[in-house]
Amino acid sequence: HDLVPSRDPNAGEDSVGSSPAGAARAAQVRRASNAHNPTTKDMSAAMFAQSASACRSTPVGRKDFFTGSKLSASRVSAPRAMVSRTVKATGVSVEETQSPTAISNSKSVAAVILGGGAGTRLYPLTKQRAKPAVPIGGAYRLIDVPMSNCLNSGISKMYILTQFNSVSLNRHLARTYNFGNGIMYGGNGFVEVLAATQTPGLGGKEWFQGTADAVRQYSWLFEDIKNKDVQDIVILSGDHLYRMDYMAFVDRHREVDADITIGCLPMDDERASDFGLMKIDDTGRIIEFAEKPTGDALKAMQVDTTVLGLDAEAAAANPYIASMGIYVFKKDALVNFLNKDYPQDNDFGGEIIPKAAADGFKVQAYLFNDYWEDIGTIKSFFEANLNLAKNPPQFEFYDARAPIYTSPRFLPPAKIEKCHVKDAIISHGCSLSDCTVEDAIVGLRSQVGKGCTIKHAMIIGADYYESDEQKAKVIAEGGVPVGIGEGSVISNAIIDKNARIGKNCTITNAAGVEDLVDEENGVYIRSGIVTILRNATIPDGTTI
């Protein structure tokens, strides 16, 4: 009966749950305890009347939940639909108190998160890890973003498709998003990793050939008995940074009865040619696609974005819509597209969706007008990370209403002695002494020695600590301890995990080299940004 987490009346807003399990439980409680359900079959009239009179709440919509509502210590406001009364969960199961809308969250929607390709544009960060497993923000991984968005939206059925370097990704998912038997979602929730296999197909036994082919090879799962209630499939990417309520996305898809709904961004003239653009009619239905058009072809893709909800001023500044690479499909339509209508097409954005629109299927646009960043290249990854440390930041991982979750590591707070720190994020488990840190991210367990200067840089951190005895032994053998040695200067650089930077090193790329490959010595320069490889050793006094 303990469905609602106990709360300290003086606790902050995040005390409902600080882990993915807590998130799942909190999301379930929000929907269950606030559902509008005046005719529950198994609840006696007396119990309902007593519960309803004991606990009331004012109407709160989804928009309020994600942008402005405040959770008090006495009640949790639901992010779904409109709420007219709150029914206490004590003595009543979650399933019994859910409205059809709330139940749809856990039963009728499944999410498929694409692990991405080989991640060549993010190399060398993807040398030994999948793209969604790349660390970001000092304590998170890219996969935490879509996973947390699903949890915060109430979507409890999640598949993650992986193919390249997936060991660390699988380990992170197992440690972080373990639903056990799915009890918090009435036994319906799960997180399953679907690894690439050489599934026999039209071309023989093949690995995943593209986004659509990856989903096609596991499309039989959508017709499995445990997905019998699933009506819609949300297709997500594992390398984007944003916060979104996917159920608003799904609700719009259902409202217009679309076969496919595409998440899209308003775009101005300056950036529009870098994206795949879409043209819509006055109902928001997509009628034309263009991949990174320029010149007259670009101008031809201008649309009236007021149709999708922008005001006149914003629409004039952003006359284009670009695909976010996330989609909602009707389940039956998706299975037919993959296996019957377009069995030889392997990509959603470039092949299946444009063909479906041309063949008369209803393909709708859904506008997302908030922060979104594609973490696809070293430069975009570097800039997105450093932007997190700005004041105010464009995006924050912590939000009391919809936080981003990650693996619990049980590390001590950061220890900072006699340091100058400005516009920086210092993660837990770090130790900094008599150094300068500006415009930087310092990741988990980072050790920064005296006299160091770290500016405009990202230190990803370490997987482990070295004891004083281990450090002394390493130094005695002529090696370098894990961390940043005393007197080193680091700028315009990414220091990957477990790197050993010696004393008095200078890593700044002062010469402005655009590209350099020296993996033997642990150095890789791309777009002018220096990356020190994972587990690399940079000897004392080195200048890069």
ChimeraX attribute file (.defattr): number of C-alpha atoms within 10 A of each C-alpha:
attribute: neighborCount
match mode: 1-to-1
recipient: residues
	/A:1	9
	/A:2	9
	/A:3	19
	/A:4	18
	/A:5	13
	/A:6	9
	/A:7	14
	/A:8	11
	/A:9	9
	/A:10	9
	/A:11	11
	/A:12	13
	/A:13	16
	/A:14	15
	/A:15	16
	/A:16	23
	/A:17	19
	/A:18	16
	/A:19	18
	/A:20	24
	/A:21	19
	/A:22	17
	/A:23	23
	/A:24	26
	/A:25	22
	/A:26	24
	/A:27	27
	/A:28	31
	/A:29	26
	/A:30	22
	/A:31	27
	/A:32	28
	/A:33	29
	/A:34	33
	/A:35	25
	/A:36	22
	/A:37	20
	/A:38	15
	/A:39	12
	/A:40	15
	/A:41	10
	/A:42	10
	/A:43	15
	/A:44	11
	/A:45	13
	/A:46	9
	/A:47	13
	/A:48	17
	/A:49	13
	/A:50	13
	/A:51	17
	/A:52	17
	/A:53	11
	/A:54	12
	/A:55	15
	/A:56	16
	/A:57	16
	/A:58	11
	/A:59	14
	/A:60	18
	/A:61	16
	/A:62	19
	/A:63	14
	/A:64	16
	/A:65	18
	/A:66	19
	/A:67	11
	/A:68	10
	/A:69	17
	/A:70	15
	/A:71	17
	/A:72	13
	/A:73	15
	/A:74	10
	/A:75	15
	/A:76	22
	/A:77	27
	/A:78	28
	/A:79	27
	/A:80	24
	/A:81	19
	/A:82	16
	/A:83	21
	/A:84	14
	/A:85	21
	/A:86	27
	/A:87	26
	/A:88	22
	/A:89	19
	/A:90	13
	/A:91	11
	/A:92	16
	/A:93	15
	/A:94	21
	/A:95	15
	/A:96	15
	/A:97	28
	/A:98	23
	/A:99	19
	/A:100	12
	/A:101	15
	/A:102	24
	/A:103	22
	/A:104	18
	/A:105	26
	/A:106	24
	/A:107	24
	/A:108	19
	/A:109	26
	/A:110	27
	/A:111	23
	/A:112	23
	/A:113	25
	/A:114	25
	/A:115	28
	/A:116	19
	/A:117	17
	/A:118	16
	/A:119	21
	/A:120	14
	/A:121	15
	/A:122	20
	/A:123	18
	/A:124	22
	/A:125	24
	/A:126	18
	/A:127	16
	/A:128	16
	/A:129	20
	/A:130	27
	/A:131	31
	/A:132	29
	/A:133	27
	/A:134	21
	/A:135	22
	/A:136	25
	/A:137	23
	/A:138	23
	/A:139	23
	/A:140	19
	/A:141	21
	/A:142	23
	/A:143	29
	/A:144	27
	/A:145	24
	/A:146	25
	/A:147	27
	/A:148	24
	/A:149	21
	/A:150	25
	/A:151	30
	/A:152	28
	/A:153	24
	/A:154	31
	/A:155	29
	/A:156	28
	/A:157	26
	/A:158	21
	/A:159	21
	/A:160	22
	/A:161	22
	/A:162	25
	/A:163	19
	/A:164	19
	/A:165	18
	/A:166	20
	/A:167	14
	/A:168	15
	/A:169	23
	/A:170	19
	/A:171	11
	/A:172	17
	/A:173	20
	/A:174	15
	/A:175	12
	/A:176	18
	/A:177	22
	/A:178	14
	/A:179	20
	/A:180	12
	/A:181	12
	/A:182	17
	/A:183	13
	/A:184	22
	/A:185	25
	/A:186	15
	/A:187	13
	/A:188	16
	/A:189	21
	/A:190	20
	/A:191	20
	/A:192	16
	/A:193	18
	/A:194	20
	/A:195	17
	/A:196	16
	/A:197	15
	/A:198	11
	/A:199	14
	/A:200	11
	/A:201	14
	/A:202	9
	/A:203	8
	/A:204	9
	/A:205	10
	/A:206	15
	/A:207	17
	/A:208	21
	/A:209	13
	/A:210	16
	/A:211	20
	/A:212	26
	/A:213	22
	/A:214	24
	/A:215	26
	/A:216	22
	/A:217	22
	/A:218	16
	/A:219	18
	/A:220	11
	/A:221	14
	/A:222	21
	/A:223	14
	/A:224	11
	/A:225	9
	/A:226	12
	/A:227	17
	/A:228	12
	/A:229	16
	/A:230	22
	/A:231	18
	/A:232	25
	/A:233	24
	/A:234	25
	/A:235	21
	/A:236	23
	/A:237	23
	/A:238	25
	/A:239	26
	/A:240	21
	/A:241	22
	/A:242	17
	/A:243	23
	/A:244	22
	/A:245	22
	/A:246	24
	/A:247	23
	/A:248	17
	/A:249	20
	/A:250	21
	/A:251	13
	/A:252	17
	/A:253	24
	/A:254	18
	/A:255	8
	/A:256	15
	/A:257	14
	/A:258	19
	/A:259	21
	/A:260	26
	/A:261	27
	/A:262	26
	/A:263	20
	/A:264	23
	/A:265	23
	/A:266	22
	/A:267	23
	/A:268	18
	/A:269	13
	/A:270	8
	/A:271	12
	/A:272	23
	/A:273	21
	/A:274	12
	/A:275	17
	/A:276	19
	/A:277	24
	/A:278	23
	/A:279	21
	/A:280	23
	/A:281	14
	/A:282	12
	/A:283	11
	/A:284	20
	/A:285	19
	/A:286	21
	/A:287	16
	/A:288	14
	/A:289	21
	/A:290	19
	/A:291	16
	/A:292	15
	/A:293	18
	/A:294	14
	/A:295	8
	/A:296	8
	/A:297	12
	/A:298	17
	/A:299	15
	/A:300	13
	/A:301	20
	/A:302	20
	/A:303	20
	/A:304	20
	/A:305	26
	/A:306	17
	/A:307	16
	/A:308	20
	/A:309	14
	/A:310	16
	/A:311	11
	/A:312	12
	/A:313	9
	/A:314	15
	/A:315	20
	/A:316	15
	/A:317	13
	/A:318	23
	/A:319	19
	/A:320	28
	/A:321	29
	/A:322	27
	/A:323	22
	/A:324	22
	/A:325	16
	/A:326	18
	/A:327	27
	/A:328	29
	/A:329	23
	/A:330	22
	/A:331	23
	/A:332	15
	/A:333	18
	/A:334	23
	/A:335	18
	/A:336	15
	/A:337	21
	/A:338	21
	/A:339	16
	/A:340	11
	/A:341	15
	/A:342	16
	/A:343	16
	/A:344	16
	/A:345	20
	/A:346	20
	/A:347	16
	/A:348	21
	/A:349	20
	/A:350	15
	/A:351	14
	/A:352	21
	/A:353	21
	/A:354	19
	/A:355	17
	/A:356	17
	/A:357	19
	/A:358	15
	/A:359	9
	/A:360	9
	/A:361	15
	/A:362	17
	/A:363	25
	/A:364	25
	/A:365	29
	/A:366	24
	/A:367	21
	/A:368	18
	/A:369	14
	/A:370	13
	/A:371	12
	/A:372	16
	/A:373	15
	/A:374	16
	/A:375	24
	/A:376	15
	/A:377	16
	/A:378	23
	/A:379	16
	/A:380	13
	/A:381	21
	/A:382	20
	/A:383	15
	/A:384	19
	/A:385	23
	/A:386	21
	/A:387	21
	/A:388	23
	/A:389	22
	/A:390	16
	/A:391	10
	/A:392	10
	/A:393	11
	/A:394	13
	/A:395	20
	/A:396	15
	/A:397	19
	/A:398	11
	/A:399	14
	/A:400	17
	/A:401	19
	/A:402	22
	/A:403	22
	/A:404	25
	/A:405	28
	/A:406	23
	/A:407	17
	/A:408	12
	/A:409	12
	/A:410	8
	/A:411	12
	/A:412	11
	/A:413	13
	/A:414	16
	/A:415	14
	/A:416	16
	/A:417	12
	/A:418	11
	/A:419	15
	/A:420	13
	/A:421	17
	/A:422	15
	/A:423	20
	/A:424	23
	/A:425	23
	/A:426	27
	/A:427	23
	/A:428	20
	/A:429	21
	/A:430	22
	/A:431	20
	/A:432	22
	/A:433	18
	/A:434	17
	/A:435	21
	/A:436	19
	/A:437	25
	/A:438	18
	/A:439	21
	/A:440	29
	/A:441	31
	/A:442	27
	/A:443	27
	/A:444	25
	/A:445	28
	/A:446	29
	/A:447	24
	/A:448	28
	/A:449	20
	/A:450	19
	/A:451	18
	/A:452	25
	/A:453	21
	/A:454	28
	/A:455	22
	/A:456	20
	/A:457	26
	/A:458	29
	/A:459	27
	/A:460	26
	/A:461	28
	/A:462	22
	/A:463	11
	/A:464	13
	/A:465	17
	/A:466	13
	/A:467	10
	/A:468	10
	/A:469	9
	/A:470	12
	/A:471	16
	/A:472	15
	/A:473	14
	/A:474	15
	/A:475	12
	/A:476	10
	/A:477	9
	/A:478	10
	/A:479	17
	/A:480	23
	/A:481	25
	/A:482	27
	/A:483	25
	/A:484	30
	/A:485	25
	/A:486	21
	/A:487	20
	/A:488	25
	/A:489	20
	/A:490	26
	/A:491	21
	/A:492	19
	/A:493	23
	/A:494	25
	/A:495	28
	/A:496	22
	/A:497	25
	/A:498	23
	/A:499	25
	/A:500	26
	/A:501	28
	/A:502	24
	/A:503	23
	/A:504	19
	/A:505	22
	/A:506	21
	/A:507	23
	/A:508	21
	/A:509	18
	/A:510	12
	/A:511	8
	/A:512	11
	/A:513	14
	/A:514	12
	/A:515	12
	/A:516	14
	/A:517	12
	/A:518	11
	/A:519	14
	/A:520	9
	/A:521	13
	/A:522	16
	/A:523	20
	/A:524	20
	/A:525	22
	/A:526	19
	/A:527	13
	/A:528	20
	/A:529	23
	/A:530	26
	/A:531	23
	/A:532	28
	/A:533	26
	/A:534	21
	/A:535	15
	/A:536	20
	/A:537	21
	/A:538	25
	/A:539	18
	/A:540	19
	/A:541	15
	/A:542	14
	/A:543	15
	/A:544	15
